[in-house]
Amino acid sequence: MRRLCLALLASIAVCVASAQMTEAIWIDISSFKAVNSDAISGINIDPINLDSSRHACARIKMRVERMTKQDIDGLEVRLRTNNELTKCKTAEYDNGLIIEMTAKPNSRFYLHHDKFGDSNEVTLNLEGNKEYYIEASLNQQYSITVASNVADADVYIGNVFKGKTNADGYLIVEDMLAGEHTLTIDYAGTKYREQIVVSSSNVFFKLDVDVAASKPQYLIIKTTPKSALVEINGVVVENSADGASKLIQPGVFQYTVTAQNFHTKSGQGVMRGEQITLEVDLEPAFGYLAVEADKEFDGAQVYVDNTQRGVLPLSKDIILKSGEHNVRIVKSMYNSMERTVTITDGKKTDIEVTLVPNFSEVTLRTKDGAEIWVDNVKKGAGVWQGRLEIGEHIVECRKESYRTATHTLSVKSSAAIDRTFEPLKAICGVVDITSSPIGATITIDGTVVGKTPLMKSDVLVGKRQITISKEGYNSETETVEVKEGVVHTVKSTLTKKSTSTTSKPATVSTPKQKVKSKQQNIFQVAVGLEYGFGGKQMNLGVPIDLRIGRYDQLFNLFITGRYGYKSSTLKDEDDLDFKPEITVNQWSLGGNVRVNFLRDVKSSGYTLFANLGALYNFNTKATYKTGNIAYNSSSFDSGIDSYTEYECDIVNKTSLSGLLAIGLGGRLMEFSLYAFYDITPTYHNRSLSQYITVHSGNNQPQTLTDYPDLNRVLGSRFNIGISCKVFFGSGFAK
């Protein structure tokens, strides 16, 4: 039935086309030109016959576009002026007509065809024995029918869009000129083409499409490196370890793959209704620098483009972008080495380090064992051997109670230097020592220097221990601060040693009586561990309690110090594969009162109790930690994600918390369930201005209101958990 309808439409289109035929032949007067001269000019042309009156004739070669040879056979030339038509025939090898007529100026004529009618009239100036060229065309228009096996397909004639096929798969195209055209049907991104010839007898054209090849299908692109950015038809597609995938329509597709430090690769393909997997390996836009050096140069610093990249020996090659780089090797005591290297894609460039010494082997000695200082750095005492860079150096010889000697040491070459310095000059003070009785032995810092009385003027400055002793007398020792230019007087009166003996009084022992005492009051210290849960967070606490009173009396008083730690892992940030964390550190001090409901439960030595108290929280600090994938310009591994952590304090204020606990306790241990509640809310800083944001293409939130999970953690005022405490000994019993 559908085919019958299409055939009927084609017939109707032919009838309509025939009905539309009017004067459709056009002679283009602008194309008229002479193409050959006469025989005198030296151009040979086929002879042009004379007319019947022996007048010279001209030849016109007319090319007729969009008209078949059979239709050209039906053309007639009709004259409007007094010319004689001597020839009118179809050209043998070209699509045209050869006309010969009497050569006259202002010759007027037109063409006639029984099917297409008359053409426009033209006036030509003709000269005898000359050939002319002129163009004509059949501008007859037809209505054609284009049919296909699908609806809603785009129809193009040449490059001009004509419309879409209807539900029955056809489209009528009006005003089609006769002749050859390119018919294109575009369906689901796939184009189907065919050359058609439009004529009065050929106005129906059918072009089917491959429906199976017109369904959308997945394009999968696997990249190396796996972190490359993938664009398909100008749209960025998420990439993973398994590749980037996108459902696309059949037809030509474009893709681009880019990555840091790799050359971008682009290409295209054709989707034909079947899944396509492409593997795209990017060529590296970087290379490797290997630095080789003798062990002598270990510790030398390696700089690339004025950025330190390592210390010799390097554990691995340095990755650098392709191109020229400045490399500098720096080591103390050596002249630095500088070189320009060219890094090639994917290849290793080797450089060998050769540093020129810039030092001298130096031996320094002091005759009196004084300390040796070089450029205000202590090198040793008595003797030092080492290296000094070429140049001027300040050498100091130092010794307590002696004058420091300063020397300038000039190192001018790498030749060895051996130098000995003279003893230092002592700094002395005067000590006048007397005793009663006289003749006592004087010892200064363990060395006997004479007997009293004695005026000694060569005592080294500083603290000196002076001992005066004599047989039969108790010795006396005094510490004196000796100063330069000052006379210090030491007077000592010795006491005789005692020879009497002292008897100890007799001790009368009485039998011990066992006294039974009752403990009425007791101090005990407890250390515990608490683990609790709050809103989206973990709470770990370490309390230290001082209990006043026996464990089983009605009331106990507790003085409590506590360290608390909270932490929580929030949801992923939108642009990161990294879970932000929040940690809270808090110190607390307070107290509580315990009420023992049941004492000595079933003679077990334990009591049921309830605690009620409060804690003052101070030095509360909460830190928000997150991460970012970023490229480090000074050190990178191409194509590999690099995480950088950032931290900022977002809470720092005191607060007050209430405490309620119920549990079972004894003399040495207790267990309880507890609840904390923040009576005064903890203040948190809503500004993240101090949070360093270094993102590549990411929009990092700037305030805590952008983090609903973080606000819920900070706003969590209620915490419950379990507690275990151990008590240690008695501090006081009455």
Phi, psi and omega per residue, in radians:
M1 nan -0.713 3.140
R2 -1.125 -0.747 3.121
R3 -1.092 -0.674 3.112
L4 -1.079 -0.718 3.113
C5 -1.116 -0.737 3.139
L6 -1.114 -0.728 3.121
A7 -1.104 -0.702 3.109
L8 -1.100 -0.731 3.105
L9 -1.085 -0.722 3.122
A10 -1.068 -0.708 3.128
S11 -1.122 -0.744 3.125
I12 -1.081 -0.701 -3.140
A13 -1.088 -0.675 3.116
V14 -1.121 -0.746 3.127
C15 -1.110 -0.741 3.120
V16 -1.096 -0.742 3.131
A17 -1.064 -0.714 3.128
S18 -1.151 -0.652 -3.141
A19 -1.199 -0.465 -3.095
Q20 -1.437 -0.178 -3.021
M21 -1.102 2.221 3.056
T22 -2.307 -2.777 3.083
E23 -1.199 1.824 -2.976
A24 -2.035 0.057 3.139
I25 -1.720 2.281 -3.078
W26 -2.232 2.226 3.071
I27 -1.741 2.141 -3.073
D28 -1.541 1.729 -3.097
I29 -1.130 -0.430 -3.113
S30 -1.233 -0.313 -3.141
S31 -1.551 -0.038 -3.081
F32 -1.199 2.258 3.110
K33 -2.808 2.695 3.066
A34 -1.422 2.376 -3.096
V35 -1.984 -0.301 3.094
N36 -2.485 2.642 3.056
S37 -1.656 -3.105 3.117
D38 -1.366 -3.134 -3.063
A39 -1.154 -0.461 -3.099
I40 -1.158 -0.548 -3.115
S41 -1.297 -0.095 3.090
G42 1.616 0.037 3.105
I43 -1.699 2.076 -3.128
N44 -1.426 2.248 3.047
I45 -2.226 2.788 3.054
D46 -1.072 2.492 -3.112
P47 -1.041 2.431 3.089
I48 -1.859 2.099 -3.087
N49 -1.223 2.754 3.074
L50 -1.457 2.802 3.078
D51 -1.395 -3.106 -3.063
S52 -1.132 -0.381 3.117
S53 -1.667 0.260 3.115
R54 1.115 0.477 3.057
H55 -1.614 2.591 -3.131
A56 -1.133 2.550 3.133
C57 -2.040 2.831 3.047
A58 -2.079 2.657 -3.133
R59 -1.945 2.320 3.107
I60 -2.040 2.105 3.036
K61 -1.738 1.930 -3.058
M62 -1.866 2.108 3.055
R63 -1.620 2.226 -3.079
V64 -1.943 1.984 -3.136
E65 -1.456 2.631 3.051
R66 0.994 0.584 3.084
M67 -2.386 2.310 -3.137
T68 -1.267 2.859 3.141
K69 -1.103 -0.614 3.121
Q70 -1.127 -0.705 3.116
D71 -1.206 -0.608 3.114
I72 -1.108 -0.584 3.095
D73 -1.031 -0.431 -3.107
G74 -1.567 0.069 3.135
L75 -1.377 2.450 3.046
E76 -2.157 2.537 3.054
V77 -1.757 2.153 3.135
R78 -2.037 2.151 -3.030
L79 -1.566 2.513 3.050
R80 -1.859 -0.244 -3.134
T81 -2.022 3.049 -3.049
N82 -1.413 1.124 3.066
N83 -1.948 2.727 3.052
E84 -1.896 2.193 3.103
L85 -1.484 2.014 -3.080
T86 -1.734 -0.357 3.136
K87 -2.715 2.480 3.014
C88 -2.713 1.765 -3.113
K89 -2.491 2.778 3.125
T90 -1.300 2.361 3.130
A91 -1.117 2.537 -3.044
E92 -1.340 -0.678 -3.025
Y93 -1.952 -0.067 -3.076
D94 -2.345 2.842 -3.126
N95 -1.428 1.344 -3.059
G96 -2.832 -2.976 -3.052
L97 -2.330 2.404 3.073
I98 -1.875 2.144 -3.080
I99 -2.133 2.313 3.012
E100 -2.213 2.336 -3.127
M101 -2.641 2.945 3.126
T102 -1.031 2.315 -3.113
A103 -1.422 1.981 3.101
K104 -2.498 2.637 3.005
P105 -1.225 2.647 3.099
N106 1.000 0.782 3.092
S107 -1.414 2.217 -3.074
R108 -2.002 2.392 3.092
F109 -2.814 2.943 3.032
Y110 -2.543 2.953 3.139
L111 -1.819 2.623 3.112
H112 -2.335 2.451 3.043
H113 -2.416 2.353 -3.078
D114 -1.086 -0.511 -3.114
K115 -1.541 -0.749 -2.996
F116 -1.730 -0.229 3.108
G117 1.607 -2.777 -3.069
D118 -1.617 2.663 3.044
S119 -1.612 -3.102 3.004
N120 -1.265 2.765 -3.123
E121 -1.650 2.405 -3.139
V122 -2.183 2.698 3.093
T123 -2.107 2.141 -3.075
L124 -2.168 2.492 3.017
N125 -1.639 1.935 -3.050
L126 -1.925 2.388 3.045
E127 -1.978 2.616 -3.064
G128 -1.169 2.569 3.089
N129 1.035 0.566 3.067
K130 -2.179 2.593 3.059
E131 -1.788 2.518 3.139
Y132 -2.279 2.740 3.123
Y133 -2.179 2.393 3.101
I134 -2.614 2.631 -3.115
E135 -1.940 2.531 3.043
A136 -2.380 2.836 -3.135
S137 -2.629 2.606 3.044
L138 -1.576 1.903 -3.107
N139 -1.742 0.486 3.117
Q140 -1.194 2.306 -3.135
Q141 -1.835 2.539 -3.112
Y142 -2.268 2.717 2.951
S143 -1.720 2.098 -3.105
I144 -1.964 2.768 3.104
T145 -1.966 2.206 3.072
V146 -1.911 2.157 -3.116
A147 -2.073 2.588 3.077
S148 -2.552 3.050 -3.111
N149 -1.624 0.119 3.126
V150 -2.349 2.701 3.055
A151 -1.648 2.784 3.045
D152 1.112 0.523 3.047
A153 -1.601 2.496 3.125
D154 -1.384 2.321 -3.115
V155 -1.988 2.210 3.104
Y156 -2.113 2.394 2.933
I157 -1.934 1.997 -2.956
G158 1.182 -2.200 3.074
N159 -1.892 0.253 -3.057
V160 -1.798 2.200 3.110
F161 -1.289 2.227 -3.087
K162 -1.871 -0.317 3.138
G163 2.485 -2.940 -3.123
K164 -2.082 2.581 3.067
T165 -1.174 2.535 -3.105
N166 -1.453 -2.974 -3.078
A167 -1.050 -0.464 3.111
D168 -1.555 -0.011 3.055
G169 1.510 0.350 3.126
Y170 -2.300 2.854 3.134
L171 -2.561 2.303 3.057
I172 -1.636 2.163 -3.139
V173 -1.879 2.106 -3.114
E174 -1.533 2.846 2.946
D175 0.980 0.819 3.070
M176 -1.591 2.210 3.074
L177 -1.273 2.608 3.075
A178 -1.157 2.641 3.099
G179 2.165 -2.960 -3.058
E180 -1.582 2.376 -3.129
H181 -2.451 2.826 3.051
T182 -1.782 2.079 3.090
L183 -1.690 2.221 3.125
T184 -2.197 2.301 3.020
I185 -2.042 2.118 -3.130
D186 -1.884 2.022 -3.123
Y187 -2.313 2.123 3.099
A188 0.963 0.670 3.079
G189 1.482 -0.090 3.118
T190 -1.868 2.327 -3.089
K191 -1.824 2.377 3.080
Y192 -2.126 2.250 -3.032
R193 -2.157 2.682 3.090
E194 -2.768 2.446 3.077
Q195 -1.490 2.253 3.139
I196 -2.155 2.676 3.077
V197 -2.078 2.048 -3.116
V198 -1.638 2.229 3.072
S199 -2.612 3.120 -3.111
S200 -1.101 -0.414 -3.108
S201 -1.849 0.088 -3.059
N202 -2.435 1.542 -3.081
V203 -2.224 0.123 3.118
F204 -2.075 2.210 -3.079
F205 -2.379 2.341 -3.114
K206 -2.142 2.246 3.138
L207 -2.424 1.910 -3.106
D208 -1.574 2.754 3.127
V209 -2.025 2.789 3.076
D210 -1.506 1.746 -3.044
V211 -1.132 -0.668 -3.117
A212 -1.086 -0.611 -3.126
A213 -1.454 0.060 -3.073
S214 -1.852 0.156 3.104
K215 -1.527 2.534 3.090
P216 -1.165 2.612 -3.111
Q217 -2.592 2.909 -3.074
Y218 -1.475 2.371 2.945
L219 -1.840 2.133 -3.132
I220 -1.976 2.207 3.121
I221 -2.091 2.034 3.071
K222 -1.753 2.262 -2.982
T223 -2.038 2.681 2.938
T224 -2.257 1.970 0.120
P225 -1.304 2.799 -3.068
K226 -1.236 -0.294 -3.118
S227 -1.582 0.182 -3.087
A228 -1.147 2.694 3.083
L229 -1.548 2.249 -3.070
V230 -2.013 2.269 3.037
E231 -2.095 2.272 3.073
I232 -2.125 2.091 -3.088
N233 0.929 0.704 3.069
G234 1.409 0.056 -3.125
V235 -1.959 2.273 3.118
V236 -1.264 2.272 -3.105
V237 -1.999 2.388 -3.134
E238 -1.076 2.319 -3.122
N239 -1.920 2.547 3.126
S240 -2.477 -3.062 -3.141
A241 -1.102 -0.442 3.139
D242 -1.617 -0.011 3.105
G243 1.928 3.087 3.094
A244 -1.864 2.334 -3.102
S245 -2.266 2.555 3.128
K246 -2.654 2.372 3.079
L247 -1.428 2.075 -3.077
I248 -2.237 2.727 3.112
Q249 -1.327 2.715 3.086
P250 -1.045 2.674 -3.132
G251 2.180 -2.943 -3.106
V252 -1.347 2.337 3.075
F253 -2.179 2.670 3.113
Q254 -2.038 2.530 3.072
Y255 -2.449 2.647 3.094
T256 -2.437 2.310 3.135
V257 -2.137 2.185 -3.127
T258 -2.294 2.682 3.078
A259 -2.770 2.634 3.096
Q260 -1.010 2.287 3.041
N261 1.186 0.362 3.029
F262 -2.254 2.689 3.082
H263 -1.318 2.359 3.119
T264 -1.190 2.475 3.115
K265 -2.222 2.268 3.114
S266 -2.179 2.775 3.111
G267 -2.978 -3.103 3.113
Q268 -2.534 2.846 3.104
G269 -2.704 -3.090 -3.119
V270 -2.195 2.164 3.065
M271 -1.552 2.153 -3.079
R272 -2.114 0.593 3.072
G273 1.520 0.086 3.099
E274 -2.186 2.533 -3.125
Q275 -1.056 2.410 -3.129
I276 -2.115 2.318 3.054
T277 -2.073 2.124 3.124
L278 -1.970 2.423 3.018
E279 -1.924 2.041 -3.065
V280 -1.998 1.942 3.094
D281 -1.778 2.012 -3.136
L282 -1.373 2.449 3.077
E283 -1.382 2.316 -3.108
P284 -1.125 2.445 3.035
A285 -1.825 0.524 -3.131
F286 -2.516 2.906 3.090
G287 -2.453 -2.899 -3.044
Y288 -2.209 2.472 3.077
L289 -1.975 2.107 3.086
A290 -1.889 2.215 -3.112
V291 -1.955 2.004 -3.137
E292 -1.843 2.407 -3.121
A293 -2.703 2.667 3.050
D294 -1.200 2.782 -3.122
K295 -1.043 -0.435 3.128
E296 -0.993 -0.516 -3.048
F297 -1.727 0.246 3.060
D298 -1.010 2.442 -3.118
G299 1.655 -0.168 3.104
A300 -1.166 2.476 -3.125
Q301 -1.586 2.408 -3.125
V302 -1.859 2.086 3.091
Y303 -1.936 2.362 3.035
V304 -2.179 2.096 -3.119
D305 0.926 0.779 3.050
N306 1.182 0.314 3.070
T307 -2.149 2.230 -3.127
Q308 -1.191 2.260 -3.098
R309 -2.054 0.060 3.114
G310 2.728 3.106 3.137
V311 -2.246 2.380 3.136
L312 -1.210 2.460 -0.047
P313 -1.386 2.478 -3.120
L314 -1.318 2.425 3.133
S315 -1.324 -0.412 3.113
K316 -2.717 2.861 3.139
D317 -1.151 2.666 3.139
I318 -1.564 2.257 3.109
I319 -1.527 2.215 -3.105
L320 -2.337 2.619 3.022
K321 -1.108 2.607 3.115
S322 -1.122 2.484 -3.127
G323 2.230 -2.940 -3.097
E324 -1.522 2.476 3.110
H325 -2.431 2.605 3.080
N326 -1.688 2.148 -3.121
V327 -1.979 2.298 3.141
R328 -2.313 2.282 3.096
I329 -1.905 2.165 -3.036
V330 -2.182 2.258 3.060
K331 -2.569 2.412 3.115
S332 -1.032 2.485 3.123
M333 1.349 0.072 3.120
Y334 -2.296 2.644 2.996
N335 -1.252 2.362 -3.108
S336 -1.191 2.645 3.099
M337 -1.901 2.321 -3.127
E338 -2.245 2.387 -3.094
R339 -2.666 2.573 3.043
T340 -1.757 2.199 -3.130
V341 -2.074 2.659 3.089
T342 -1.952 2.074 -3.133
I343 -1.622 2.297 -3.121
T344 -1.906 2.550 -3.115
D345 -0.872 2.144 3.001
G346 1.202 0.110 -3.080
K347 -2.019 2.811 -3.127
K348 -1.797 2.333 3.080
T349 -1.926 2.199 -3.107
D350 -1.795 2.424 2.964
I351 -2.290 2.516 3.140
E352 -1.902 2.291 -3.063
V353 -1.534 2.216 3.017
T354 -2.339 1.900 -3.107
L355 -1.852 2.410 -3.140
V356 -1.561 2.200 -3.122
P357 -1.039 2.503 3.115
N358 -2.298 0.797 -3.062
F359 -2.602 2.989 3.062
S360 -2.274 2.522 3.038
E361 -1.370 2.079 -2.991
V362 -2.060 2.403 3.005
T363 -2.127 2.113 -3.131
L364 -2.081 2.375 -3.116
R365 -2.320 2.631 2.987
T366 -2.178 2.411 -3.074
K367 -1.264 -0.415 -3.062
D368 -1.928 0.292 3.093
G369 1.288 0.319 -3.134
A370 -1.157 2.740 3.087
E371 -1.226 2.514 3.133
I372 -1.916 2.108 3.108
W373 -2.042 2.294 3.109
V374 -2.108 2.138 -3.122
D375 0.894 0.766 3.068
N376 1.161 0.390 3.069
V377 -2.115 2.206 -3.140
K378 -1.219 2.232 -3.118
K379 -1.855 -0.492 -3.109
G380 2.904 -2.966 3.125
A381 -2.364 2.278 3.126
G382 1.494 -0.924 -3.139
V383 -2.662 2.527 3.072
W384 -2.536 2.364 3.056
Q385 -2.158 2.333 -3.125
G386 -3.089 -2.922 -3.109
R387 -1.922 2.458 3.024
L388 -2.256 2.407 3.120
E389 -1.169 2.652 3.084
I390 -1.085 2.293 -3.111
G391 2.483 -2.920 -3.113
E392 -1.623 2.396 3.124
H393 -2.357 2.558 3.101
I394 -1.753 2.104 3.125
V395 -1.917 2.233 3.112
E396 -2.102 2.405 3.026
C397 -1.867 2.066 -3.032
R398 -2.140 2.486 3.079
K399 -2.749 2.395 -3.103
E400 -1.057 2.354 3.128
S401 1.233 0.266 3.081
Y402 -2.239 2.668 -3.131
R403 -1.303 2.312 3.135
T404 -1.221 2.351 3.084
A405 -1.849 2.255 -3.118
T406 -1.941 2.319 -3.117
H407 -2.296 2.572 3.036
T408 -1.766 2.149 -3.123
L409 -1.929 2.056 -3.139
S410 -1.721 2.052 3.066
V411 -1.806 1.918 -3.018
K412 -1.842 -0.288 -3.125
S413 -2.681 -3.083 -3.133
S414 -1.446 0.056 3.131
A415 -1.144 2.484 -3.112
A416 -1.141 2.576 -3.140
I417 -2.171 2.311 3.078
D418 -2.282 2.070 -3.048
R419 -2.422 2.409 3.129
T420 -2.060 2.350 -3.101
F421 -1.849 2.527 -3.115
E422 -1.202 2.762 3.123
P423 -1.048 2.661 3.130
L424 -1.402 2.739 3.116
K425 -1.513 2.283 -3.112
A426 -1.283 2.621 3.035
I427 -1.887 2.047 -2.997
C428 -2.118 2.741 3.017
G429 -2.221 3.101 -3.077
V430 -1.964 2.321 3.092
V431 -2.175 2.166 3.107
D432 -1.800 1.966 -3.007
I433 -2.023 2.174 3.074
T434 -2.287 2.788 3.123
S435 -2.622 2.834 3.033
S436 -2.295 2.011 0.013
P437 -1.285 2.921 3.120
I438 -1.405 3.025 3.116
G439 1.464 0.183 3.103
A440 -1.299 2.606 3.138
T441 -1.379 2.337 -3.134
I442 -1.840 2.203 3.065
T443 -2.119 2.201 3.092
I444 -1.991 2.070 -3.133
D445 0.911 0.705 3.057
G446 1.505 -0.013 -3.123
T447 -1.988 2.215 3.118
V448 -1.250 2.204 -3.084
V449 -2.032 -0.092 3.137
G450 2.616 -2.865 -3.119
K451 -2.209 2.716 -3.128
T452 -1.317 2.600 -0.116
P453 -1.376 2.660 -3.084
L454 -2.627 2.268 3.012
M455 -1.821 1.853 -3.083
K456 -1.921 2.100 -3.023
S457 -1.807 0.070 -3.102
D458 -2.087 0.643 3.106
V459 -1.477 2.224 -3.134
L460 -1.102 2.452 3.138
V461 -1.120 2.753 -3.127
G462 2.022 -3.088 -3.138
K463 -1.345 2.170 -3.119
R464 -2.176 2.405 3.124
Q465 -1.712 2.009 -3.075
I466 -1.894 2.157 3.137
T467 -2.036 2.287 3.112
I468 -2.026 2.166 -3.071
S469 -2.444 2.657 3.094
K470 -2.711 2.513 -3.080
E471 -1.088 2.346 -3.141
G472 1.529 -0.018 -3.118
Y473 -2.209 2.692 3.038
N474 -1.326 2.335 3.132
S475 -1.268 2.690 3.063
E476 -2.248 2.414 -3.128
T477 -2.189 2.402 -3.141
E478 -2.434 2.420 3.092
T479 -1.710 2.223 -3.058
V480 -2.108 2.331 3.040
E481 -1.535 1.771 -3.101
V482 -1.459 2.275 3.121
K483 -2.168 2.631 -3.116
E484 -1.168 2.344 3.081
G485 1.354 0.121 -3.115
V486 -2.080 2.367 3.097
V487 -1.631 2.120 -3.133
H488 -1.815 2.248 -3.100
T489 -1.791 2.257 3.095
V490 -2.129 2.041 3.108
K491 -2.051 2.314 -3.086
S492 -2.346 2.343 3.039
T493 -1.989 1.944 -3.067
L494 -1.460 2.551 3.106
T495 -1.910 2.532 -3.133
K496 -1.244 2.614 3.113
K497 -1.295 2.458 -3.137
S498 -1.415 2.425 -3.127
T499 -1.961 -0.103 -3.101
S500 -1.328 2.731 3.107
T501 -1.983 2.612 -3.107
T502 -2.042 2.185 -3.140
S503 -1.578 2.522 -3.124
K504 -1.499 2.377 3.085
P505 -1.117 2.575 3.136
A506 -1.200 2.539 -3.121
T507 -1.862 2.203 3.130
V508 -1.723 2.142 -3.119
S509 -1.638 2.444 3.073
T510 -2.039 2.502 -3.135
P511 -1.087 2.412 -3.137
K512 -1.320 2.449 3.074
Q513 -1.886 2.329 -3.123
K514 -1.370 2.035 -3.119
V515 -1.849 2.178 3.111
K516 -1.573 2.103 3.137
S517 -2.029 2.664 3.122
K518 -1.977 2.224 3.105
Q519 -1.273 2.132 3.117
Q520 -1.820 -0.428 -3.102
N521 -2.573 2.550 -3.051
I522 -2.618 2.514 3.009
F523 -1.926 2.309 3.051
Q524 -2.396 2.487 3.121
V525 -1.816 2.334 -3.140
A526 -2.127 2.459 3.025
V527 -2.108 2.317 -3.051
G528 -2.389 -3.092 3.113
L529 -2.458 2.290 -3.128
E530 -2.127 2.445 3.073
Y531 -2.358 2.136 -3.054
G532 -2.403 3.020 -3.130
F533 -2.228 2.322 3.026
G534 -2.137 -2.954 3.114
G535 -1.100 1.852 3.067
K536 1.060 0.508 -3.094
Q537 -2.636 2.780 3.067
M538 -1.829 2.438 -3.094
N539 -2.180 2.111 3.105
L540 -2.088 2.213 -3.108
G541 -2.269 2.606 3.086
V542 -2.196 1.713 3.136
P543 -1.562 2.603 2.996
I544 -2.224 2.010 -3.028
D545 -1.941 2.505 2.935
L546 -1.941 1.943 -3.105
R547 -1.652 2.299 3.105
I548 -1.976 2.003 -3.107
G549 2.015 2.727 3.121
R550 -1.177 2.679 -3.040
Y551 -1.147 -0.430 -2.998
D552 -1.878 0.164 3.097
Q553 -1.440 2.965 -2.984
L554 -1.092 -0.800 -3.129
F555 -2.106 2.474 2.962
N556 -2.207 2.540 3.057
L557 -1.908 2.320 -3.136
F558 -2.112 2.345 2.940
I559 -1.870 2.149 -2.947
T560 -2.101 2.311 2.900
G561 -2.018 2.517 -3.002
R562 -2.601 2.410 2.981
Y563 -1.959 2.238 -3.123
G564 -2.098 2.535 3.115
Y565 -2.368 2.203 3.104
K566 -2.102 2.572 3.056
S567 -2.622 2.691 3.117
S568 -2.708 2.503 3.041
T569 -1.876 2.127 -3.049
L570 -1.554 -3.127 3.096
K571 -1.191 2.877 3.053
D572 -1.076 2.458 2.925
E573 -1.213 2.674 -3.035
D574 -1.008 -0.658 -2.991
D575 -1.832 0.173 -3.067
L576 -2.307 2.579 2.950
D577 -1.632 0.965 -3.030
F578 -2.583 2.296 -3.104
K579 -1.585 2.053 3.096
P580 -1.132 2.662 -3.122
E581 -2.229 2.618 3.011
I582 -2.255 2.323 3.099
T583 -2.226 2.475 -3.126
V584 -2.214 2.196 3.063
N585 -1.974 2.326 -3.009
Q586 -2.576 2.391 3.025
W587 -1.924 2.457 -3.080
S588 -2.365 2.652 3.084
L589 -2.515 2.313 -3.138
G590 -3.056 -2.687 -3.129
G591 -2.818 2.956 3.100
N592 -2.694 2.843 3.124
V593 -1.975 2.335 3.135
R594 -1.864 2.387 3.032
V595 -2.020 2.117 3.124
N596 -1.589 1.956 -3.109
F597 -1.323 -0.861 3.135
L598 -2.166 2.156 -3.107
R599 -1.798 2.444 3.128
D600 0.962 1.104 -3.067
V601 -1.032 2.048 3.100
K602 0.860 0.655 3.120
S603 1.016 0.491 -3.125
S604 -1.572 -0.172 -3.084
G605 1.522 0.131 3.135
Y606 -2.035 2.734 3.127
T607 -2.246 2.609 2.973
L608 -1.537 2.349 -3.055
F609 -2.484 2.902 3.000
A610 -2.357 2.378 3.112
N611 -1.935 2.469 3.048
L612 -2.426 2.180 -3.106
G613 -2.871 -2.949 -3.118
A614 -2.519 2.678 3.131
L615 -2.260 2.389 3.020
Y616 -1.670 2.052 -3.079
N617 -1.668 2.229 3.130
F618 -2.390 2.900 -3.123
N619 0.922 0.734 3.107
T620 -1.412 2.171 3.112
K621 -2.307 2.222 3.056
A622 -2.038 2.352 -3.094
T623 -2.090 2.274 3.083
Y624 -1.784 2.171 -3.091
K625 -2.118 2.260 3.077
T626 -2.399 -3.042 -3.075
G627 -2.480 2.980 -3.120
N628 -2.707 2.531 3.044
I629 -1.587 2.048 -3.033
A630 -2.459 2.774 3.125
Y631 -1.765 2.164 3.127
N632 -1.604 1.978 -3.034
S633 -1.163 -0.358 -3.091
S634 -1.611 -0.306 -3.128
S635 -2.745 2.049 -3.098
F636 -2.506 2.609 2.946
D637 -1.930 2.006 -2.968
S638 -1.051 2.298 3.046
G639 1.333 0.063 -3.096
I640 -1.899 2.349 3.133
D641 -1.146 2.344 3.118
S642 -2.090 2.041 -3.124
Y643 -1.577 2.369 3.067
T644 -2.188 2.204 -3.106
E645 -1.609 2.502 3.081
Y646 -2.238 2.523 -3.114
E647 -2.317 2.614 2.970
C648 -2.695 2.524 3.089
D649 -1.341 2.265 -3.123
I650 -2.126 -0.100 3.074
V651 -2.401 2.333 3.068
N652 -2.855 1.405 3.130
K653 -2.756 2.685 3.099
T654 -1.343 2.766 3.098
S655 -2.721 3.037 -3.119
L656 -2.177 2.307 -3.118
S657 -2.158 2.545 3.033
G658 -1.685 2.675 -3.069
L659 -2.319 2.322 3.039
L660 -2.394 2.248 -3.127
A661 -2.448 2.523 3.071
I662 -2.296 2.297 -3.092
G663 -2.925 -2.931 -3.124
L664 -2.152 2.180 -3.052
G665 -2.377 2.730 3.099
G666 -2.351 -2.837 -3.096
R667 -1.181 -0.623 -3.019
L668 -2.017 -0.250 -3.047
M669 -2.684 2.640 3.057
E670 -2.568 2.694 3.072
F671 -2.260 2.495 -3.117
S672 -2.703 2.776 2.931
L673 -1.785 2.335 -3.063
Y674 -2.270 2.845 3.058
A675 -2.446 2.307 3.041
F676 -1.919 2.530 3.041
Y677 -2.454 2.203 3.127
D678 -1.308 1.902 -3.135
I679 -1.212 -0.740 3.051
T680 -1.885 2.143 -3.083
P681 -1.039 2.518 3.080
T682 -1.282 2.274 3.111
Y683 -1.356 2.338 3.026
H684 -2.261 2.496 -3.084
N685 -1.274 2.053 -3.114
R686 -1.435 -0.099 3.140
S687 -1.750 2.359 3.057
L688 -1.912 0.617 -3.092
S689 -1.099 -0.500 -3.136
Q690 -1.468 -0.083 3.134
Y691 -1.386 2.022 -3.083
I692 -1.274 2.079 3.107
T693 -1.915 2.031 3.084
V694 -2.178 1.625 -3.085
H695 -2.132 2.615 3.088
S696 -1.890 1.660 3.132
G697 1.432 0.089 -3.130
N698 -1.798 2.491 3.082
N699 -1.704 1.702 -3.079
Q700 -1.419 2.177 3.076
P701 -1.011 2.636 -3.027
Q702 -1.928 -0.285 -3.128
T703 -2.268 2.813 -3.101
L704 -1.170 -0.361 3.098
T705 -1.146 -0.299 3.082
D706 -1.392 -0.089 -3.120
Y707 -2.109 1.472 -3.100
P708 -1.040 -0.660 3.140
D709 -1.138 -0.703 3.141
L710 -1.106 -0.713 3.123
N711 -1.132 -0.638 3.124
R712 -1.152 -0.637 3.113
V713 -1.149 -0.823 -3.109
L714 -1.197 -0.516 -3.111
G715 -1.484 0.008 -3.133
S716 -1.279 1.903 -3.050
R717 -1.784 -0.133 -3.048
F718 -2.055 2.356 -3.102
N719 -2.518 2.280 3.100
I720 -2.131 2.735 -3.130
G721 -3.085 -2.943 3.131
I722 -2.070 2.676 -3.079
S723 -2.404 2.486 3.049
C724 -2.326 2.281 -3.109
K725 -2.300 2.543 3.097
V726 -2.099 2.282 -3.114
F727 -1.741 2.486 -3.083
F728 -2.064 1.915 2.873
G729 0.990 3.113 3.131
S730 -1.823 2.309 3.075
G731 -1.567 -0.511 -3.078
F732 -2.803 2.365 3.099
A733 -2.279 2.461 -3.080
K734 -2.133 nan nan
